[in-house]
Amino acid sequence: MGNKKKDFKAGFVAIIGRPNVGKSTLLNQLVGEKITITSTLPQTTRNIIRGIVTFEEAQIVFLDTPGIVELNQVKTFIDKELIREALKNLEGVDIIVFMITPSHPTSEDMFILDNLKKIKKPSFLVINKIDKIKVPEPGSIRKEYEPFFPFTKIIPISAKKGTNFSILMGEIINCLPPHPPYYSSDFITDQPERFLIAELIREKIFTFTKQEIPYSVMIKVDEFEERKKNLIYIHAIIFTEHSSQKGILVGKSGKMIKKIGEAARLEIEKRLGCQVYLDLWISVKKNWRHHKESLKEIQYR
């Protein structure tokens, strides 16, 4: 199972924050591989994604959570449920990393802080995107947040550039409980391959479409098989909520779906290390985000 040292440490660390603060970028950088999708649009992450980093003396299991907003701002049942579950998951972790950008606290930040006060866990305030600000500014941001919560540590970082990652990891390891590793040392995520492929397809929909479209899709990979050596056939269905959205995704003469498919296939081939035949279909599943049973269909974990 990995390291058997008596003084080994291991634990679960939730990365939480409002939409678009860089949580998924941070997780991908820490793990050293793309295991969660990123976008300049807010609320890209839908599931709790686990990324695993193993050192000689410790194993950290990071949980990337959907962007947290106040529940009264959320329109659909599924999106509300995802936020509720993300907050509930905080109770089962060992450490919380609350991620912000160098700006004044927003109402979403205050909503998260109110929830953190109910959970007695070591909590780090991580100020991301410090590469975009002047040197003294992290100090003034720190002063704005300190009165609201007794943070264990406050660490400025750049998720894109890797600034202060060794400090962040060192401080997290200091706070971890003694425990044998939860996963084998060669694991970087516990997400099934089909889920990761569905997420890569969804990421390309975020890249090429606008407004409500990317939020209204659900991807189901229903075939995944090796057809011949070094070639995998993948059949995936993109469900949309309305027929008008289906038309936008198909595009004029099928150009949009072709563009999405080509970009997704390149990413999937990089991940799987072999050739991929990606077969995408689009279907309408009316108002799926308003139905409880859709949680199972988006493979919510």
SULLINLIN-V149817 format. One record per residue. N is the residue number from 0. SS is DSSP state (@ for helix, = for strand, . for the rest). PHI is phi in whole degrees, 0 to 359 (NA if undefined). D_CENTER is the distance of its C-alpha to the mean C-alpha in whole Angstrom. Layout:
n;ss;phi;d_center
N;SS;PHI;D_CENTER
N;SS;PHI;D_CENTER
This chain:
n;ss;phi;d_center
0;.;NA;26
1;.;129;26
2;.;290;27
3;.;255;30
4;.;305;31
5;.;295;32
6;.;266;30
7;.;293;27
8;=;241;24
9;=;204;21
10;=;183;18
11;=;253;15
12;=;233;13
13;=;272;11
14;=;259;9
15;=;231;10
16;.;172;11
17;.;289;12
18;.;300;10
19;.;68;11
20;.;266;11
21;.;106;9
22;@;297;6
23;@;292;4
24;@;299;8
25;@;299;9
26;@;299;7
27;@;301;9
28;@;292;12
29;@;294;12
30;@;283;12
31;.;88;14
32;.;204;13
33;.;281;10
34;.;241;8
35;.;219;5
36;.;280;7
37;.;232;8
38;.;197;11
39;.;285;13
40;.;280;13
41;.;288;11
42;.;54;9
43;.;281;7
44;.;288;5
45;.;247;7
46;.;256;7
47;.;276;7
48;=;261;5
49;=;260;8
50;=;240;9
51;=;243;13
52;=;238;15
53;=;244;19
54;.;249;22
55;.;297;26
56;.;251;26
57;=;200;22
58;=;229;19
59;=;248;16
60;=;255;13
61;=;274;10
62;=;244;8
63;=;272;4
64;.;249;6
65;.;300;6
66;.;302;9
67;.;268;12
68;.;232;15
69;.;296;19
70;@;299;19
71;@;288;22
72;@;268;20
73;.;261;19
74;.;267;21
75;.;253;20
76;@;301;20
77;@;300;16
78;@;296;14
79;@;297;17
80;@;296;16
81;@;296;12
82;@;290;13
83;@;302;16
84;@;294;14
85;@;299;11
86;@;292;14
87;@;296;16
88;@;297;14
89;@;298;15
90;@;291;18
91;@;262;18
92;.;260;16
93;.;266;18
94;=;218;17
95;=;242;15
96;=;254;13
97;=;265;14
98;=;258;13
99;=;227;15
100;=;253;17
101;.;287;20
102;.;210;22
103;.;295;24
104;.;302;22
105;.;265;21
106;@;296;21
107;@;295;18
108;@;301;18
109;@;293;21
110;@;298;20
111;@;294;17
112;@;300;20
113;@;300;22
114;@;286;20
115;@;296;19
116;.;297;23
117;.;278;23
118;.;244;22
119;.;272;24
120;.;228;21
121;=;304;21
122;=;231;19
123;=;258;18
124;=;265;18
125;=;248;16
126;=;267;18
127;=;271;16
128;.;67;17
129;@;287;21
130;@;291;22
131;@;258;22
132;.;232;25
133;.;283;28
134;.;306;28
135;.;290;30
136;@;299;27
137;@;305;25
138;@;296;28
139;@;288;28
140;@;294;25
141;@;306;25
142;@;296;28
143;@;288;27
144;@;266;24
145;@;305;26
146;.;295;29
147;.;270;26
148;.;199;25
149;.;277;26
150;.;295;23
151;.;295;23
152;=;212;23
153;=;238;22
154;=;231;20
155;=;278;20
156;.;220;18
157;=;235;17
158;.;296;13
159;.;289;15
160;.;263;18
161;.;81;17
162;=;297;20
163;.;66;21
164;@;297;18
165;@;295;21
166;@;293;22
167;@;301;18
168;@;296;18
169;@;299;22
170;@;292;22
171;@;296;19
172;@;301;21
173;@;303;24
174;@;268;23
175;.;287;22
176;.;280;24
177;=;297;27
178;.;191;25
179;.;294;25
180;.;299;22
181;.;277;20
182;.;230;19
183;.;300;22
184;.;294;21
185;.;269;20
186;.;281;17
187;.;243;14
188;=;201;12
189;.;256;13
190;.;284;12
191;.;295;15
192;@;303;16
193;@;299;16
194;@;295;13
195;@;297;11
196;@;294;14
197;@;301;14
198;@;293;10
199;@;295;12
200;@;295;15
201;@;296;13
202;@;299;11
203;@;291;15
204;@;292;16
205;@;297;14
206;@;293;16
207;@;257;19
208;.;241;20
209;.;234;20
210;.;54;20
211;.;276;19
212;@;308;19
213;@;298;15
214;@;283;15
215;@;262;18
216;.;255;17
217;=;229;16
218;=;251;16
219;=;235;18
220;=;271;19
221;=;255;23
222;=;222;24
223;=;207;23
224;=;213;27
225;=;278;28
226;=;273;31
227;=;207;33
228;.;304;32
229;.;67;29
230;=;222;29
231;=;248;26
232;=;265;26
233;=;236;23
234;=;248;24
235;=;228;21
236;=;253;22
237;=;261;20
238;=;268;21
239;=;243;21
240;.;273;23
241;.;222;26
242;@;294;28
243;@;296;28
244;@;291;25
245;@;300;26
246;@;300;28
247;@;294;26
248;@;293;24
249;@;291;27
250;.;78;28
251;@;294;32
252;@;56;33
253;@;76;30
254;@;293;29
255;@;292;25
256;@;295;24
257;@;294;26
258;@;297;24
259;@;298;21
260;@;298;22
261;@;295;23
262;@;294;20
263;@;294;18
264;@;300;21
265;@;299;21
266;@;294;17
267;@;293;18
268;@;297;21
269;@;298;19
270;@;290;17
271;@;273;20
272;.;72;23
273;.;204;25
274;=;288;26
275;=;229;25
276;=;256;26
277;=;258;24
278;=;250;25
279;=;257;24
280;=;235;25
281;=;241;24
282;=;222;26
283;=;261;26
284;.;235;25
285;.;305;26
286;.;49;24
287;@;299;21
288;@;288;19
289;@;262;22
290;.;243;23
291;.;302;22
292;.;296;22
293;@;292;19
294;@;303;17
295;@;293;18
296;@;290;18
297;.;272;14
298;.;57;14
299;.;296;12
300;.;240;12
